[in-house]
Amino acid sequence: MPLKIEVKSYDPVEKASRQATAQRVIDEFGNGLPDLRLLAFFDDNDWSLFRDEFGKSHRGHYAPIKASMNWHDWPNYVWECIFVVHDPSSFVRKRVFDHVIYLHGSTCAEEVSMIMTLSHELQHFIQYGFNRKLWAENFLLPRLPKEVINIMGLNWPDIPNEREARIVAKRTAIKLCGADAVKQYIDRRISERVTPEDAEDWQFSQQVDPLILYDLAAGTRQIYQRLKAYRRHLEDILNEMREDGDVDFKCLDLSEYFD
């Protein structure tokens, strides 16, 4: 099976519970997941280096595994699941996954939290697997200079692929946990805001209709039009990705949004 659930826990009851919750979410997506080798890793601790990189409100993330990845920032126990010893006599390691989803231990401590975060990251996996061009175009957006993001007043739900992932996360959680449980969870996240932007993010999730069918392509066109004045910044980010040798950006052409 190309998808593997790996739950890190010394408590067998907790391990079994989180394994079952993860499987429920995956079953909910059914045959809608790409046939790609994915490791879904559920920690029993919070990895501080991810919070340093992605912010205090970080709950988990998805990443395609690439040669340029800095594995020093990842827990060694995740790395060892991805690169396994292929030849015991030489200790040569072989990569057995091409994609990874990571969830912090605190994210997994509550069912609604775990379901929403896993659903969110699985949607990013779907975006990459079935429309890599749109995934790559959206990947550039949050990497704009901070001053541009502040001038435009951008928050995570303004990024089209993030908006879609939040809608899917809410929809899945309501189906598996019920609307009341999801509302209570989001209300608490708003009141326990890590930052004002985090509260705004959760307010979007509270207000959005989970039944809407979001048009990712149209949303991407719209935000690129909003950012037309910052084309140079986007092109610079794209060129940096190309210089790093990232094949997902090699043939990307943003001129269709600006010319």
C-alpha positions in Angstrom: 0.0 0.0 0.0 1.5 3.4 -1.0 0.2 5.1 2.1 1.4 4.2 5.6 0.2 5.5 9.0 2.9 5.7 11.6 1.9 6.6 15.2 4.6 7.3 17.7 3.5 6.5 21.2 4.6 4.3 24.1 1.0 4.0 25.3 -0.7 1.1 23.4 -4.2 2.5 24.0 -3.3 5.9 22.7 -1.4 4.4 19.7 -4.4 2.3 18.7 -6.8 5.2 19.1 -4.8 7.6 17.0 -4.2 4.8 14.4 -8.0 4.3 14.2 -8.7 8.0 13.9 -6.2 8.4 11.1 -7.6 5.4 9.3 -11.2 6.9 9.5 -10.0 10.1 7.9 -8.2 8.2 5.1 -11.2 6.0 4.5 -13.3 9.2 4.2 -11.1 10.2 1.2 -11.6 6.8 -0.3 -10.2 6.5 -3.8 -9.6 10.2 -4.0 -6.0 10.1 -2.9 -3.1 9.9 -5.4 -1.4 6.6 -5.8 1.8 7.9 -4.5 4.0 6.7 -1.6 2.9 8.7 1.4 4.0 8.5 5.1 1.5 10.0 7.5 3.5 10.4 10.8 1.8 11.2 14.1 4.2 12.4 16.8 3.7 12.1 20.6 5.8 15.3 21.1 5.9 18.7 19.5 8.9 19.3 17.3 10.1 22.8 18.2 12.1 23.3 15.0 8.9 23.2 12.9 7.3 25.9 15.2 10.4 28.0 14.7 10.1 27.7 11.0 6.3 27.8 10.4 5.1 29.8 13.5 3.7 29.1 16.9 0.3 28.1 15.6 1.8 25.3 13.4 -0.1 22.0 13.9 1.3 19.9 11.0 2.3 20.0 7.4 2.6 18.1 4.2 5.7 18.0 2.0 6.9 16.2 -1.1 10.3 14.6 -0.3 13.0 16.2 -2.4 16.8 16.1 -2.5 17.0 19.7 -1.3 15.2 19.0 2.0 17.1 19.9 5.1 16.7 16.8 7.2 18.5 18.4 10.2 15.2 20.2 10.8 13.2 17.0 11.0 13.0 14.5 13.9 15.4 11.6 13.3 12.6 9.1 14.0 10.7 10.5 11.0 13.8 10.4 8.8 14.4 6.8 9.8 10.9 5.9 8.6 11.5 7.4 5.2 15.0 6.1 4.7 15.2 2.5 5.8 18.2 0.2 5.9 18.1 -1.7 2.6 21.3 -3.7 3.0 22.0 -4.7 6.6 25.6 -5.7 5.7 26.4 -2.1 4.5 23.8 -0.1 6.3 22.8 1.5 3.0 19.5 3.3 3.3 16.8 3.4 0.7 14.0 5.9 0.5 10.6 4.2 0.7 8.3 7.2 0.6 8.1 10.3 -1.7 5.7 12.4 0.4 5.3 13.0 4.1 2.6 14.4 6.4 3.7 15.3 10.0 1.4 16.1 12.9 2.6 17.3 16.3 1.7 15.4 19.4 -0.5 18.2 20.7 -2.4 18.2 17.5 -3.2 14.5 18.0 -4.3 14.9 21.6 -7.9 15.8 20.6 -9.9 14.0 17.9 -11.3 17.0 16.2 -7.9 18.6 16.0 -6.3 15.5 14.6 -9.1 15.0 12.0 -9.1 18.6 10.8 -5.3 18.8 10.5 -4.9 15.4 8.8 -7.7 16.2 6.3 -6.1 19.6 5.6 -2.7 18.0 4.8 -4.3 15.2 2.8 -5.9 17.9 0.6 -2.5 19.4 -0.1 -1.3 15.9 -1.0 -4.3 15.6 -3.4 -3.5 19.1 -4.9 0.1 18.0 -5.6 -0.8 14.6 -6.9 -3.5 15.7 -9.3 -2.7 19.3 -10.3 1.0 20.0 -9.6 0.9 23.2 -11.6 -1.7 24.8 -9.3 0.1 23.4 -6.3 3.3 25.1 -7.3 1.7 28.4 -8.2 0.1 28.5 -4.7 3.4 27.4 -3.1 5.0 30.7 -4.2 2.4 33.0 -2.6 3.1 32.7 1.2 6.8 33.2 0.3 6.3 36.7 -0.7 8.2 39.3 1.3 6.6 40.1 4.6 6.1 43.7 3.7 4.1 42.6 0.6 2.0 40.3 2.7 1.3 43.1 5.2 0.5 45.6 2.5 -2.0 43.2 0.9 -3.4 42.1 4.2 -2.9 38.4 3.3 -3.6 35.6 5.7 -3.6 31.9 5.1 -7.2 31.6 3.9 -6.4 34.1 1.2 -4.1 31.5 -0.4 -6.4 29.5 -2.7 -4.9 26.0 -1.9 -5.0 26.8 1.8 -8.6 28.0 1.6 -9.6 24.7 -0.2 -7.8 22.7 2.5 -9.6 24.5 5.3 -13.0 23.9 3.7 -12.2 20.2 3.2 -10.9 19.9 6.8 -14.1 21.4 8.2 -16.3 19.2 6.0 -14.5 16.0 7.0 -14.5 16.9 10.7 -18.2 17.6 10.7 -19.0 14.3 9.0 -16.8 12.3 11.5 -17.4 14.3 14.7 -20.6 16.3 14.2 -21.2 20.0 13.7 -21.4 20.8 17.4 -18.1 19.3 18.3 -16.4 21.1 15.4 -18.0 24.5 16.3 -16.9 24.1 19.9 -13.4 23.2 18.9 -13.0 26.2 16.5 -14.6 28.6 19.1 -11.9 27.5 21.6 -9.1 28.0 19.1 -10.4 31.5 18.5 -10.5 32.3 22.2 -7.1 30.7 22.7 -5.6 32.6 19.8 -1.8 32.3 19.5 -1.6 35.4 17.4 -4.3 37.9 15.9 -3.6 36.3 12.5 -4.3 32.8 14.0 -7.7 34.0 15.4 -8.5 35.5 12.0 -7.6 32.2 10.4 -10.0 30.3 12.7 -12.7 32.8 12.2 -12.6 32.0 8.5 -13.0 28.3 9.4 -15.9 29.1 11.7 -17.8 31.1 9.1 -17.1 29.2 5.9 -19.7 26.9 4.4 -18.1 23.4 4.4 -20.4 22.3 1.6 -19.2 24.7 -1.0 -17.2 23.3 -3.9 -14.2 25.6 -4.2 -12.8 26.3 -7.6 -9.0 26.2 -7.0 -8.1 27.3 -10.5 -10.4 30.3 -10.4 -9.2 31.3 -7.0 -5.6 31.1 -8.1 -6.3 33.4 -11.1 -8.0 35.9 -8.9 -5.2 36.2 -6.3 -2.6 36.5 -9.0 -4.6 39.4 -10.5 -4.6 41.0 -7.0 -0.9 40.6 -6.8 -0.2 42.0 -10.3 1.9 44.9 -8.9 4.2 42.3 -7.2 4.9 40.2 -10.3 8.7 40.8 -9.9 8.7 39.4 -6.4 6.8 36.3 -7.5 9.2 35.8 -10.4 12.1 36.2 -8.1 10.8 33.5 -5.8 10.1 31.2 -8.8 13.7 31.7 -10.0 15.0 30.8 -6.6 13.1 27.5 -6.8 14.5 26.8 -10.2 18.0 27.6 -9.1 17.6 25.1 -6.3 16.9 22.5 -9.0 13.3 21.9 -7.9 11.7 20.1 -10.9 8.2 21.1 -9.8 9.0 24.7 -10.8 11.3 24.2 -13.8 8.6 24.7 -16.4 6.3 27.0 -14.4 5.3 30.1 -16.3 3.4 32.9 -14.5 3.0 35.1 -17.7 -0.5 33.6 -18.2 -1.7 35.5 -15.1 0.0 38.8 -16.0 0.2 39.2 -19.8 
